[in-house]
Amino acid sequence: MRVLTRKLWREIFNSAGVLATVVVIIMVGTSSFICVKSAQRILETSQEAYYRDYRFADFWVNVKKAPLSAVKRVADLPGVAAVESRVVFDVILDLPHVVEPITGRLISAPTRGFDETINGISLVRGSGFSDDRNEEVILGEGFAQEHDLHPGDRINLILNRKRESFIIAGTALSPEYVYMVRGEGDFTPDAEHFGILYVKEAYARKALDFDGACNEIVGRLVPGAQADVDLLLDRIDRMLQPFGVLSTTPRSRQASHRFLSDEIRGLGITATVMPTIFLAVAALVLNILMTRLAERQRTTMGTLKALGYSNRQVITHFLGFGVVVGIVGGLTGIGLGISMSYGLISLYADFFKFPQFLFTTYADLWIVGMIISVVFSVAGTIKGTLAVLRLTPAEAMRPKPPARGGAVFLEKYPALWRSMGFRSHIALRSLLRNPTRTLSGILSTALAGSIILSTLMMYDSMWYLVDFQFEHVLRSDATIGMRDERSRLALYETQRLPGVDYAEPTLGVVCDIRNGRNARRLAVLALEENHRLTNPCQRDLSPIAIPPQGLVLASKLANILDADVGDRLELTPVRGRRRTVQVPVASIVEGFLGLDCYADLTYLSRMVGEAAAVNSVQLSVNPVRADALFRTVKTLPNAQGFSVRANTKGNIESTFIETMGISLGMMVIFAGVIAFGSMINLSLIEITDRQRDIATFRVLGYHPSQVAAIFFRQNMIVFTLGLILSFPLGYGMVVGMAQAYDTELFRMPVVVNLPVIVWTGLLAFGFVLLAQWVVYRQIAKLDWLEAVQAKE
Amino acid sequence: MADSTTTVPQAVLRIERVSRIFRMGEVEVPALVEVDMTIEAGEFIAILGPSGSGKSTLLNMIGGTDRPTSGSVWHEGHDLAVADDGELTEYRREKVGFIFQFYNLVPSLTAYENVQVATELVDDPLDPKDALEMVELSDRASHFPAQLSGGEQQRVAIARALAKRPELLLADEPTGALDLTTSRSVLGILQRLNREQNLTIILITHNAAIPAIAHRVVRIVSGRIAESRINEHVLPAEEVSW
């Protein structure tokens, strides 16, 4: 080993403590990159493989009822590679151990080769359909697990107005329901209250009265046709118009796919932002550390140069510190990142159901991880080294001129200055004479604070969103979906059900809404006059009454359509005669989930050319008699879906408590690493630089805690300034995050609450206190007798 | 004792009208003013002067660790005053050995390794072991500077300077931090190296007693050479006293 290499290793070993704090920050940065990026890759490749192997559809067309001959015509369209027809129906499930009725989605599947169809299903348990029995289902695996159902068990459902009992022939997964949501508007998977049931195709057609017909067409495109899918769907829409097209959905707008893809995209952003923050802080701290190291080794550098070492040799030697710190941080970060990625994926496994996650070793990511950690680390080392290297050997060998000892600007205000006492004077002078060091401290604290603040704010945002959606907008206790559109008679029937205090009808109609070039197909929700159970709200939570005419749009929809209050939109119901009418935008409301659009019930009924129709009823339920209601709903022949607001809300809350809790913990630890790591590092540098001062104080009779108090004062000034800066920074991060995650399915409200600010301060302060404790230990440990005698 | 009379003098280095001005903010401080000097092979020169007189600055010009503001430093036909960093590095590496008042050893390296710092630089160095042998420190080779006395540290520094087989040995107050007995031994080593290996040595000191061991004494005052005289009665180092 060359002698300078030996010197490097010994010095790294001797300052292991200080370097370790930087290594940890780099490790966290690199591990977050490896973890998030690996998870992103794993999700992405698992998604690709799953979609490919099980032929995930490129488009869906839902119709009221179309003959199979029409399906054949769709198959013949240019760009279409294959189509299949299915019968899909939502039904009410009756599980003996669950009081509430549960919504199930019945999907027809061939008896044999159901894994070879479009959206093929992969059997997890059981043997699949038998040849002899008709009443068999293959159950979604998530639902089966949630309710402890096994192949061979029985399950009851209301099918075509009759209660039927089915044997579970197996459990399965499908690429259509990787993320288990009913559709747009749901945003957390709910395997407990929503299940998928595959039934034999022949049986479904017969039982549901679909002989020679279907109500859903799924298709695959030929390679290269993806770009024109919208044109193709328009064409199919026109072609199948006589059969009542309810919706056409390209893959890009399929709910499960969108959630999965949005998540993968979000991970990509996180994989860039988080490591950048950590590695930047590491570079900052390393810069201070190396500037000081280079200054302390000024004479050595000068001597080496005097001996005949070239600038290149000297700089290579000193950059070695950065390289070693980068490599150690990189290696440990990669190791940690890999194991963390398994943890993250197991977390994702609760949300995204794949037959298997494709874990691969991503050597390229490790290389990139290593390169960025070394690059940031070397970048942090270079400045300090160059500063000393620029001196001639003769200058470098002279001891550094004494630190500037002049007055700092605050001393221009004698009254103020004198009022502060000498401890503050020491702290302030030290801070103002080392501006780079002070700024690094402030910036690191600000970053740590902003990470805590933004995480807590996002946590609050979710609670706000749930509260907004399930306490203010949606106020019904339960909703019953009808099999068909019914007259108001259905309302009166419902009102008479046991336990129903009050009932309100709604009508959902799929419509095309167009404003010039901007258009969307979505369900317009019609509410009765004087509606009480759905209250579209503005941002300040004030409810908006649906006017007798015109549409009420959620702000996101208004943005997409580029529409404002008073603008006239073209509205075409996707049913019946499809007559296009001009409707005004009556008002714009807030909405964080999906694209809400409301209208008056009579107004919309008139537009679709019917007397007031109803396809779902919202209920206010007397809690004491809820069970009676649930039992009755299980027997209702016309009910197709049932949801309980408390369940939906509870599911979202429990999902968030779990996942946000984990990420909150992680982020606070990460922020702690930054705050603690940088603060301790800067303090240790300060202690080394001021050993003689500390020793002098100790000789004078000061207790270590009294000396530490001076450092505490100094750190508190840095902490306070950093914390103040962290508020706008954290707020900006949340706003940026809200913009990054602003999708048609979901928006994140930005809310600021006082407790969040207080908690941010307390948590950050906790980390500073921890650092202060180490400072105290160091001061107490210092051999001050030696320090006071040491030669400068 | 002086052998300059028995060999044909050959100039190792020639300094012509060298000035060095330091700028400290608005103020210009002349450290050297138009100095002329010739150093001949095998000479042992002592540069004497009070602190701040410019003697260290002059040594830096000779050693190629700094450049003059004006004037020339001629070495083997090249002017070091206009040499680039690479050429100066090459010059220091191949031709010059340095000894400093505070030894400037690398604290994290042993005595042996401190010598290696120099031997790894050149093609045909002494074995570090031999270099330490020459300063009678073989038994301390594995000690770190903090475990050595001042005199021992300075001997390591001499071994480090010697190990490169330099043409010129420059010693900047080599006994400035040492007591009389240790100083005598360090000076004795220098004198022996000069005598036995014909090594050209330039030593700077503010101690008026030390120049007695040199062939030539150059006295410098306020950046100018006030006197340059041949020492007719070179004193053995062990007889130096102050």
Contacts between the chains, C-beta under 8 A, distances in Angstrom:
chain1	res1	chain2	res2	distance
A	2	B	120	6.2
A	3	B	109	6.5
A	3	B	113	5.0
A	3	B	116	4.2
A	3	B	117	5.4
A	3	B	120	5.8
A	4	B	117	7.1
A	4	B	120	7.8
A	6	B	109	6.9
A	6	B	113	6.3
A	7	B	106	5.8
A	7	B	108	5.3
A	7	B	109	5.4
A	7	B	113	7.6
A	10	B	108	4.3
A	10	B	109	7.5
A	11	B	108	5.1
A	14	B	108	6.8
A	299	B	102	7.9
A	299	B	104	5.7
A	300	B	104	7.3
A	300	B	106	5.5
A	302	B	65	7.8
A	302	B	104	7.7
A	303	B	98	7.5
A	303	B	100	7.3
A	303	B	104	4.2
A	303	B	106	7.6
A	304	B	117	7.2
A	305	B	65	7.3
A	305	B	89	7.2
A	305	B	92	7.5
A	306	B	63	6.7
A	306	B	65	5.1
A	306	B	92	6.1
A	306	B	96	7.9
A	306	B	98	4.9
A	307	B	92	6.8
A	307	B	93	7.3
A	307	B	98	6.7
A	307	B	117	6.6
A	307	B	118	5.5
A	307	B	121	6.6
A	307	B	160	7.5
A	307	B	164	7.7
A	308	B	89	5.9
A	308	B	90	7.5
A	308	B	92	4.3
A	308	B	93	2.5
A	308	B	94	7.1
A	308	B	96	7.5
A	308	B	118	7.9
A	308	B	121	5.2
A	308	B	122	7.6
A	308	B	164	7.4
A	309	B	89	7.3
A	309	B	93	7.6
A	309	B	121	6.7
A	310	B	85	7.9
A	310	B	86	6.9
A	310	B	89	4.7
A	311	B	85	6.4
A	311	B	89	7.4
A	392	B	60	7.9
A	392	B	65	6.2
A	392	B	66	5.0
A	392	B	67	7.4
A	393	B	65	3.9
A	393	B	66	7.5
A	393	B	92	7.6
A	394	B	56	7.9
A	394	B	57	7.9
A	394	B	60	4.1
A	394	B	65	4.1
A	394	B	66	4.0
A	395	B	66	7.4
A	397	B	65	7.4
A	397	B	100	7.0
A	397	B	104	6.7
